[in-house]
């Protein structure tokens, strides 16, 4: 296959991986709240929703391994625990969220039925498709993403040229940080470490291609995917900003996406988009449940029984959590993300840097410090924040829920300086 064609195929495959339908609800809402500061919000959002996930792919290109390999330098126990937590979070938050998005965008506007009924039907079908490993899901996914992207580009284009003349003021005190933390909700960094290896292996390299050539192809494919994500996410945030004056302050994320679609495409276009989003959400849920069941099957000596049980448990969790509103599920996810995302980010970055700067000692120390200094950020969304005021005032950036950043950087630098001096 022509190398240029391989790069573009790989780029589109990566874009499809990261472009989850559930993520569509995040950028327009950010835009509405950001006002004229939309471009600052974009910088924060793409840091955690585009740059870090693409770096995860670069790390996979370097490791040529699995999710387990990301944390094995810390310890086998840590890496196994990390893997289990990643998959647990995946079936507990992003998978159920797809059902909630489907209900609020596709079912609720046309039928007066409870979310629990949508969730039950949705995850019964997810379970059936997962245990039968239907190829239909893969085929649907290949066609859905280009169509959804095309519709979104139309929405963005109309929003830019036919938007209201007034823009509501920003409600963000720190637009960059708010955009950065909202990027956690895409789960794309986690997606990058989970299935990045699958994408890399699926690229059709010739048997004689060198390691360096493969890594070069992956980097170029990553740049293509990252550029696509930047254009879509940035365009939707800008669109939300331009139409911000048409939404109330209490409008939900789903209401904003639907409202933006209606104002640009009309009712028919909104209905068509909602159906496509529902199908794309379904393929995402099947992928998460199947991937989790595959992992448990692997650690249970290739047991098909373990696969079916895991798929069943994941579907039951999906039914329960998916029956709640999207905004509630997003709020529910925050503590878990504040705990897991910092560790995921440092693992990605440590696996990117040259080996001489990322010894086992560096891995262990940086991950430990990241974990310890992210505890106040994690607890800040569980207990009253005033109880943590004193400690947050001591730790730099802790008031922005980024208390782990400077300590992790300092430990990384200190250990490497010490090594060089010795």
C-alpha positions in Angstrom: 0.0 0.0 0.0 1.2 3.6 -0.8 2.8 5.2 2.3 0.7 8.4 1.9 -2.5 6.4 1.7 -1.4 4.4 4.8 -0.9 7.6 6.7 -4.3 9.0 5.8 -6.1 5.7 6.6 -4.3 5.7 10.0 -5.2 9.3 10.6 -8.9 8.7 9.9 -8.9 5.6 12.0 -7.4 7.5 15.0 -9.9 10.3 14.5 -12.8 7.9 14.6 -11.3 6.3 17.8 -11.2 9.6 19.7 -14.3 11.2 18.2 -16.9 9.8 20.4 -20.5 10.9 19.9 -20.8 11.6 23.6 -18.0 14.2 23.3 -20.2 16.3 21.0 -22.2 17.6 24.0 -19.1 19.1 25.7 -17.7 21.8 23.2 -20.9 23.7 22.5 -21.6 24.1 26.2 -18.1 25.3 26.8 -18.6 27.8 24.0 -21.8 29.2 25.4 -20.2 29.7 28.8 -16.9 31.2 27.4 -18.3 34.1 25.4 -15.5 36.1 23.8 -12.9 34.0 25.7 -13.7 31.0 23.5 -10.2 30.8 22.0 -8.7 30.6 25.5 -11.1 27.8 26.4 -10.1 26.0 23.1 -6.5 26.1 24.2 -7.3 24.4 27.5 -9.7 21.9 26.0 -7.5 20.7 23.3 -4.6 20.2 25.7 -6.4 17.4 27.5 -8.9 16.3 24.7 -6.5 16.3 21.7 -2.8 16.8 22.6 -2.5 14.3 25.5 -4.5 11.6 23.6 -2.3 11.9 20.5 0.8 11.7 22.7 -0.7 8.5 24.1 -0.6 7.1 20.5 3.0 8.3 20.2 3.8 6.4 23.4 2.2 3.3 22.0 4.3 3.7 18.9 7.4 3.7 21.1 6.3 0.8 23.4 4.7 -1.4 20.8 2.9 -3.0 23.7 -0.4 -3.0 25.6 -2.1 -0.9 28.3 -0.2 -3.0 30.9 3.1 -1.8 29.5 2.3 1.8 30.3 2.7 1.3 34.1 4.9 -1.8 34.3 8.0 0.4 35.2 6.2 1.4 38.4 5.4 -2.2 39.4 3.4 -5.2 38.1 0.9 -4.7 40.9 0.4 -1.1 40.1 0.0 -1.7 36.4 -2.5 -4.5 37.0 -4.5 -2.3 39.4 -4.3 0.7 37.0 -5.7 -1.5 34.1 -8.6 -2.7 36.2 -9.4 0.8 37.3 -9.3 2.1 33.8 -11.8 -0.6 32.6 -14.0 -0.2 35.6 -14.3 3.6 35.0 -14.9 2.9 31.3 -18.0 0.7 32.0 -19.2 2.9 34.8 -19.1 6.3 33.2 -18.5 6.8 29.4 -20.5 3.6 28.4 -23.6 4.5 30.4 -23.3 8.1 29.3 -23.9 7.0 25.7 -27.3 5.6 26.7 -28.2 8.8 28.5 -27.2 10.9 25.5 -29.3 8.7 23.3 -32.3 9.1 25.5 -32.1 12.8 25.8 -31.3 13.5 22.2 -33.2 10.8 20.3 -36.0 9.4 22.5 -37.1 12.2 24.9 -38.0 14.8 22.2 -40.4 12.3 20.6 -41.6 10.0 23.3 -42.7 10.5 26.9 -41.0 7.5 28.3 -38.6 7.1 31.3 -34.9 7.0 30.8 -34.8 3.6 32.6 -36.7 2.0 29.7 -34.3 3.4 27.1 -31.4 2.3 29.2 -32.7 -1.3 29.6 -33.4 -1.7 25.8 -30.2 0.0 24.9 -27.9 -2.3 27.1 -29.8 -5.5 26.3 -28.9 -4.8 22.7 -25.3 -3.9 23.7 -25.0 -7.2 25.5 -26.4 -9.1 22.5 -24.0 -7.5 20.1 -21.0 -7.8 22.4 -21.4 -11.6 23.0 -22.0 -12.2 19.3 -19.1 -9.8 18.2 -21.1 -8.6 15.3 -19.2 -7.0 12.4 -22.2 -4.8 11.7 -21.0 -2.5 14.5 -17.6 -1.9 12.8 -19.3 -1.3 9.4 -21.7 1.2 11.0 -18.9 3.0 12.7 -17.0 3.4 9.5 -19.9 5.2 7.8 -21.3 7.1 10.7 -18.2 9.2 11.6 -17.8 10.8 8.2 -21.5 11.7 8.0 -21.6 13.2 11.5 -18.4 15.2 10.8 -19.9 16.5 7.6 -23.1 17.6 9.4 -21.0 19.2 12.2 -19.0 21.1 9.6 -22.2 22.4 8.1 -23.4 23.5 11.6 -20.1 25.3 12.3 -20.1 27.0 8.9 -23.7 28.3 9.3 -23.0 29.3 12.9 -20.0 31.4 11.8 -21.7 33.2 9.0 -25.3 33.5 10.3 -24.9 33.9 14.0 -26.6 36.6 16.2 -24.8 39.9 16.5 -24.5 39.7 20.3 -22.3 37.3 22.4 -23.1 36.7 26.1 -20.2 37.5 28.5 -18.1 34.6 29.8 -19.1 32.9 33.1 -15.6 31.4 33.5 -13.1 32.9 36.0 -10.3 30.9 34.5 -11.2 30.0 30.9 -8.0 28.0 30.2 -8.3 25.8 33.3 -12.1 25.3 32.8 -11.5 24.2 29.2 -8.6 21.9 30.3 -10.7 20.2 33.1 -13.7 19.8 30.8 -11.3 18.0 28.4 -11.1 15.3 31.1 -14.7 14.4 30.4 -13.9 13.3 26.8 -12.0 10.3 28.3 -9.8 10.5 25.3 -6.5 10.2 27.2 -7.9 7.0 28.7 -9.1 5.9 25.2 -5.6 6.5 23.9 -3.9 4.2 26.3 -6.6 1.5 26.1 -7.0 1.0 22.4 -4.1 2.9 20.9 -2.2 -0.4 20.5 -5.1 -1.8 18.5 -5.0 1.0 16.0 -1.3 0.8 15.6 -1.4 -2.9 15.0 -4.2 -2.5 12.5 -2.2 -0.2 10.3 -1.2 -2.1 7.3 2.6 -2.0 7.4 4.8 -4.1 5.1 6.9 -6.7 6.8 10.2 -5.0 5.9 9.2 -1.6 7.4 11.7 -0.5 10.1 10.7 0.5 13.6 11.6 4.2 12.9 9.6 4.2 9.7 6.6 2.8 11.6 6.9 5.4 14.3 7.2 8.2 11.6 4.0 6.9 10.0 2.2 6.8 13.3 3.3 10.4 14.2 2.0 11.7 10.9 -1.3 9.8 11.3 -1.6 11.3 14.8 -1.1 14.8 13.5 -3.9 14.2 10.9 -6.2 12.9 13.7 -5.3 15.8 16.0 -5.8 18.4 13.4 -9.3 17.0 12.7 -10.2 17.0 16.4 -8.9 20.5 16.8 -11.0 21.8 13.9 -14.2 20.1 15.1 -13.8 20.8 18.8 -12.6 24.4 18.2 -15.4 25.0 15.7 -18.1 23.7 18.1 -16.8 25.9 20.9 -16.7 28.9 18.6 -20.3 28.1 17.4 -21.5 27.9 21.0 -19.9 31.2 21.8 -21.5 32.9 18.8 -25.0 31.6 19.8 -24.4 32.1 23.5 -27.0 34.9 23.8 -29.7 32.5 22.6 -29.4 30.1 25.6 -30.3 30.5 29.2 -27.6 30.2 31.9 -29.1 26.9 33.2 -29.3 25.2 29.7 -28.0 21.6 29.9 -25.3 20.4 27.5 -27.8 18.3 25.5 -30.2 21.3 25.3 -27.3 23.5 24.0 -26.2 21.0 21.3 -29.8 20.4 20.2 -30.6 24.1 20.2 -27.5 24.9 18.2 -28.4 22.2 15.7 -32.0 23.5 15.4 -30.9 27.1 14.9 -28.5 26.1 12.1 -30.0 23.0 10.5 -33.7 23.3 11.4 -35.9 20.6 12.9 -35.3 18.0 10.2 -31.5 18.3 10.4 -31.6 18.1 14.2 -33.7 14.9 14.0 -31.3 13.4 11.5 -28.2 14.3 13.6 -29.8 12.9 16.8 -30.4 9.5 15.1 -26.8 9.4 13.8 -25.5 10.3 17.3 -27.6 7.6 18.9 -26.1 5.0 16.5 -22.6 6.3 17.1 -23.1 6.2 20.8 -24.3 2.6 20.5 -21.1 1.5 18.6 -19.0 3.2 21.3 -20.8 1.3 24.1 -20.4 -2.0 22.4 -16.7 -1.3 21.9 -16.2 -0.4 25.6 -18.1 -3.5 26.8 -16.3 -5.8 24.4 -12.9 -4.4 25.2 -13.4 -4.7 28.9 -14.7 -8.3 28.5 -11.7 -9.1 26.3 -9.3 -7.9 29.0 -11.0 -9.9 31.8 -11.1 -13.0 29.5 -7.4 -12.6 28.9 -6.5 -12.6 32.6 -8.8 -15.5 33.2 -6.9 -17.8 30.9 -9.0 -17.1 27.8 -12.3 -18.1 29.6 -15.4 -17.5 27.4 -17.5 -17.7 30.6 -15.5 -14.8 32.1 -16.1 -12.8 28.9 -19.9 -13.3 29.0 -20.1 -12.6 32.8 -18.1 -9.4 32.4 -20.2 -8.2 29.4 -23.3 -8.9 31.5 -22.0 -7.0 34.6 -21.0 -4.1 32.3 -24.4 -4.0 30.8 -26.2 -4.0 34.2 -24.0 -1.2 35.4 -24.8 0.6 32.1 -28.6 0.2 32.7 -28.4 1.6 36.2 -26.1 4.6 35.5 -27.4 5.2 32.1 -30.9 5.9 33.5 -29.7 9.2 35.0 -29.4 12.5 33.2 -26.3 13.3 31.2 -25.3 16.2 33.3 -25.6 14.1 36.5 -23.4 11.4 35.0 -20.8 14.0 34.0 -20.8 15.4 37.5 -20.6 11.8 38.9 -17.5 11.3 36.7 -15.5 14.2 38.1 -14.0 12.7 41.3 -12.9 9.5 39.3 -11.4 11.6 36.6 -9.6 13.9 39.1 -8.1 10.8 40.6 -7.3 8.8 37.4 -6.5 11.4 34.7 -3.4 13.0 36.4 -1.8 9.5 36.7 -2.8 8.7 33.1 -1.2 11.9 31.9 2.1 11.4 33.7 2.3 7.8 32.4 1.8 9.0 28.9 4.4 11.7 29.2 6.9 9.4 31.0 6.5 6.9 28.2 7.2 9.6 25.6 10.5 11.0 27.0 13.8 9.2 26.1 14.6 6.2 28.2 17.6 7.9 29.9 15.1 10.4 31.6 12.5 7.8 32.5 14.1 5.1 34.7 12.1 2.9 37.0 13.0 5.2 39.9 11.7 8.3 38.0 8.4 6.4 37.1 7.8 5.4 40.6 8.6 8.7 42.2 6.6 10.9 39.7 3.6 8.6 39.8 3.6 8.5 43.6 3.9 12.3 43.9 1.2 12.8 41.3 -1.1 10.4 43.2 -0.5 12.1 46.6 -0.9 15.7 45.3 -4.0 14.9 43.3 -5.8 13.6 46.5 -6.9 17.2 47.5 -8.2 17.7 44.0 -10.1 14.4 44.2 -11.5 15.1 47.6 -12.5 18.6 46.6 -15.4 17.1 44.6 -16.5 14.7 47.4 -16.4 16.7 50.6 -17.1 20.4 51.2 -14.2 22.4 49.6 -13.9 24.7 52.6 -12.5 21.8 54.5 -9.6 21.7 52.2 -8.9 25.4 51.9 -5.8 25.4 54.1 -4.0 22.6 52.3 -5.1 24.0 48.9 -3.6 27.3 49.7 -0.3 25.7 50.4 -0.1 23.6 47.2 0.6 25.6 44.0 -2.3 25.4 41.5 -4.4 23.3 43.9 -7.1 25.9 43.8 -7.4 25.2 40.1 -7.6 21.4 40.7 -4.0 21.0 39.3 -2.1 20.6 42.5 -0.2 17.6 41.1 1.4 19.4 38.2 4.3 21.4 39.8 5.3 18.7 42.3 5.4 16.0 39.5 7.6 18.3 37.3 9.9 19.1 40.2 10.4 15.5 41.1 11.1 14.6 37.5 13.7 17.3 37.1 15.3 16.7 40.5 15.8 13.0 40.0 17.3 13.5 36.5 19.6 16.2 37.8 20.7 14.0 40.6 21.4 11.1 38.1 23.4 13.4 35.8 25.5 14.7 38.7 26.3 11.2 39.9 
